[in-house]
Amino acid sequence: MSLQVILAGHNLDRQALEAHLAGQGEGLSLSPETLSAAYARISRDPRAVPEIREDARREVEKSRRSNRAIIFDMGHSSVAEHATFNLDVLGLSRLAVESLEHHRLASYTEKSQRYIRLEGEYVVPEEIRGTELEPAFRQRVEALAAFYGELAQALTAQAEREAEGKTRRRELESRANEDARYILPLCAQAQLGMTVNARSLELMIARAGAHPLAEVRALGQALFAAVSEIASSVIRYTEPSAYFLETPKALGQFVQAWQADDLHSAPLAADGEPFGLALIEHSPEPDQKVAEALLFAHGRNNWQSNLEGIKKTKSQQLQALFAQVYEHMKLWDTLPRAWETVHFTFELELSAAAFGQLKRHRMASLMSQPYDLSLGHTLPDSVRRVGLKDRFVEEANACEVLYARIAEHSPAAAPYILTNAHRRRVRFELNGRALGHFSRLRCDAEAQWDIRDIASAMVAEVQKVMPLAGAFYGGKDCVEDLHTQVRRKAD
Ligand SMILES: Cc1cc2nc3c(=O)[nH]c(=O)nc-3n(C[C@H](O)[C@H](O)[C@H](O)COP(=O)(O)OP(=O)(O)OC[C@H]3O[C@@H](n4cnc5c(N)ncnc54)[C@H](O)[C@@H]3O)c2cc1C
């Protein structure tokens, strides 16, 4: 399947829709632009909001002019956020999905490689198409797809034996797919649904236009083509700026020249370890900091007196303070804002499979280096148990040989042939509240093992430096245990 972007939906003025459905909609616009235009006028127009909207939906050209003036000429860009689009994205490689989902102010739902057995649909990147590398690329991908099928079957059979008929076949297959996918390449195709507002979409399109991969540039054009007709006044600056085009290249050259004489740092993960992790930075005295913020939010003292009060407070009193927060907390409740006052930064070396999941957490700052062969790859334990470790490693190594050949021709396109098992180094920074949410989802028994192990190790590191405010971190499945532990400590 080739890349497709389909406009699946967008917001529109409800009264205009009702008029259309009643056969009285002539001249009324169903574009989301009229909502942006109407809301843009709210601050200066004395009329009630529905009246302003009525005008906007009747006079679409005037609405467009108003959008251009307010959003672009006056720089009131948040007005463009009132126009929202739902887009189906099909036939995009996993590698290109990483660039798309780099944008945090949007919502994505992807077909999971856990529940769907892939049938060998993949992207042959434009950088490789028609070159002497294309046959080798296709052969390698076909070999991976064949091994994936074999692995998925072997893992399902093994899971069936281990479950002794106690687990349903569908679930066993999904567990098998979850591990078999580690050998799938990053050129494997993905499908997703995305919901995004015009402001974020404009940025996505402009950034895509500057991307080194032709596929991502094509994605940018396809996104623009899908919305341009109904959103011309809210999405205008789609050309990549020199800042997008030149700065990453210039920075890359500058930093690489700077580091040319340095020795490369050793990986955090020793050979055979599933991932590398280090807590590289955190707010000083985080328990006290969260306590001080709680005192601020629920008391009348100023920051200085709270700080002095906390310094004199015994740990037991702090524990009792946090116990007030935890007492009625259910698994879906989030920690209060006071937890946003502390920050944790991790360096991680993780598989592409785990990265794919980590990047979905939008309340965090994630920076990633390119995939790095020196970091090795992550081998699912189940692959060892079915005796296919050597075949797995052979396949991954063969990808690395081809990676090196592609890199000589096009460094940006080389990762297409790496697998979900290959690794990269990332810097992941988040606040204590976002870490709480992350731990609920990712330390849970339902979570995929790779990201669950990483999330659990992150939580363990944080609990060493923030035992009290970190006491309630953990998966959904362990909230009751957390209550018991906290109450036992408080007694
Ligand atoms: C077991 C499991 C299976 C999964 N399977 C799939 C799958 O098959 N396909 C798939 O695509 N994804 C899947 N995911 C990923 C999941 O859908 C989320 O994208 C991911 O867990 C990030 O979590 P989040 O969206 O709750 O919050 P984060 O992005 O971590 O944000 C933290 C919180 O901020 C708030 N927030 C952030 N952005 C918004 C927003 N735009 N609007 C409103 N609130 C916002 C929410 O309160 C959110 O909980 C799976 C996750 C798990 C744990």
Ligand as a Chemical Component Dictionary entry (heavy atoms), coordinates in Angstrom:
data_LIG
# 
_chem_comp.id                   LIG 
_chem_comp.type                 NON-POLYMER 
_chem_comp.pdbx_formal_charge   0 
_chem_comp.three_letter_code    LIG 
# 
loop_
_chem_comp_atom.comp_id 
_chem_comp_atom.atom_id 
_chem_comp_atom.alt_atom_id 
_chem_comp_atom.type_symbol 
_chem_comp_atom.charge 
_chem_comp_atom.model_Cartn_x 
_chem_comp_atom.model_Cartn_y 
_chem_comp_atom.model_Cartn_z 
_chem_comp_atom.pdbx_ordinal 
LIG C1  C1  C 0 -1.417 -1.645 27.668 1  
LIG C2  C2  C 0 -1.359 -0.563 26.631 2  
LIG C3  C3  C 0 -1.724 -0.853 25.318 3  
LIG C4  C4  C 0 -1.690 0.158  24.348 4  
LIG N1  N1  N 0 -2.042 -0.141 23.069 5  
LIG C5  C5  C 0 -2.043 0.823  22.124 6  
LIG C6  C6  C 0 -2.453 0.551  20.777 7  
LIG O1  O1  O 0 -2.796 -0.566 20.418 8  
LIG N2  N2  N 0 -2.418 1.553  19.885 9  
LIG C7  C7  C 0 -2.039 2.810  20.249 10 
LIG O2  O2  O 0 -2.033 3.687  19.410 11 
LIG N3  N3  N 0 -1.631 3.103  21.496 12 
LIG C8  C8  C 0 -1.631 2.151  22.439 13 
LIG N4  N4  N 0 -1.225 2.461  23.726 14 
LIG C9  C9  C 0 -0.744 3.816  24.020 15 
LIG C10 C10 C 0 -1.840 4.657  24.691 16 
LIG O3  O3  O 0 -2.954 4.744  23.856 17 
LIG C11 C11 C 0 -1.343 6.075  25.009 18 
LIG O4  O4  O 0 -1.091 6.775  23.824 19 
LIG C12 C12 C 0 -0.082 6.097  25.826 20 
LIG O5  O5  O 0 -0.160 5.178  26.862 21 
LIG C13 C13 C 0 0.139  7.509  26.390 22 
LIG O6  O6  O 0 -0.722 7.697  27.494 23 
LIG P1  P1  P 0 -1.747 8.865  27.667 24 
LIG O7  O7  O 0 -2.324 9.217  26.345 25 
LIG O8  O8  O 0 -2.711 8.519  28.751 26 
LIG O9  O9  O 0 -0.969 10.048 28.261 27 
LIG P2  P2  P 0 0.331  10.948 28.069 28 
LIG O10 O10 O 0 0.571  11.318 26.664 29 
LIG O11 O11 O 0 1.415  10.312 28.861 30 
LIG O12 O12 O 0 -0.173 12.249 28.802 31 
LIG C14 C14 C 0 -0.397 12.279 30.213 32 
LIG C15 C15 C 0 -1.799 12.804 30.503 33 
LIG O13 O13 O 0 -1.942 14.103 29.946 34 
LIG C16 C16 C 0 -3.256 14.285 29.468 35 
LIG N5  N5  N 0 -3.201 14.507 28.018 36 
LIG C17 C17 C 0 -2.110 14.478 27.219 37 
LIG N6  N6  N 0 -2.442 14.835 25.984 38 
LIG C18 C18 C 0 -3.763 15.073 25.979 39 
LIG C19 C19 C 0 -4.707 15.463 24.990 40 
LIG N7  N7  N 0 -4.360 15.705 23.733 41 
LIG N8  N8  N 0 -5.990 15.605 25.357 42 
LIG C20 C20 C 0 -6.393 15.386 26.629 43 
LIG N9  N9  N 0 -5.545 15.005 27.608 44 
LIG C21 C21 C 0 -4.260 14.857 27.283 45 
LIG C22 C22 C 0 -4.038 13.041 29.830 46 
LIG O14 O14 O 0 -4.611 13.223 31.095 47 
LIG C23 C23 C 0 -2.955 11.999 29.897 48 
LIG O15 O15 O 0 -3.320 10.914 30.672 49 
LIG C24 C24 C 0 -1.258 1.468  24.701 50 
LIG C25 C25 C 0 -0.883 1.736  26.046 51 
LIG C26 C26 C 0 -0.937 0.749  26.993 52 
LIG C27 C27 C 0 -0.524 1.093  28.399 53 
# 
loop_
_chem_comp_bond.comp_id 
_chem_comp_bond.atom_id_1 
_chem_comp_bond.atom_id_2 
_chem_comp_bond.value_order 
_chem_comp_bond.pdbx_ordinal 
LIG C1  C2  SING 1  
LIG C2  C3  SING 2  
LIG C2  C26 DOUB 3  
LIG C3  C4  DOUB 4  
LIG C4  N1  SING 5  
LIG C4  C24 SING 6  
LIG N1  C5  DOUB 7  
LIG C5  C6  SING 8  
LIG C5  C8  SING 9  
LIG C6  O1  DOUB 10 
LIG C6  N2  SING 11 
LIG N2  C7  SING 12 
LIG C7  O2  DOUB 13 
LIG C7  N3  SING 14 
LIG N3  C8  DOUB 15 
LIG C8  N4  SING 16 
LIG N4  C9  SING 17 
LIG N4  C24 SING 18 
LIG C9  C10 SING 19 
LIG C10 O3  SING 20 
LIG C10 C11 SING 21 
LIG C11 O4  SING 22 
LIG C11 C12 SING 23 
LIG C12 O5  SING 24 
LIG C12 C13 SING 25 
LIG C13 O6  SING 26 
LIG O6  P1  SING 27 
LIG P1  O7  DOUB 28 
LIG P1  O8  SING 29 
LIG P1  O9  SING 30 
LIG O9  P2  SING 31 
LIG P2  O10 DOUB 32 
LIG P2  O11 SING 33 
LIG P2  O12 SING 34 
LIG O12 C14 SING 35 
LIG C14 C15 SING 36 
LIG C15 O13 SING 37 
LIG C15 C23 SING 38 
LIG O13 C16 SING 39 
LIG C16 N5  SING 40 
LIG C16 C22 SING 41 
LIG N5  C17 SING 42 
LIG N5  C21 SING 43 
LIG C17 N6  DOUB 44 
LIG N6  C18 SING 45 
LIG C18 C19 SING 46 
LIG C18 C21 DOUB 47 
LIG C19 N7  SING 48 
LIG C19 N8  DOUB 49 
LIG N8  C20 SING 50 
LIG C20 N9  DOUB 51 
LIG N9  C21 SING 52 
LIG C22 O14 SING 53 
LIG C22 C23 SING 54 
LIG C23 O15 SING 55 
LIG C24 C25 DOUB 56 
LIG C25 C26 SING 57 
LIG C26 C27 SING 58 
# 
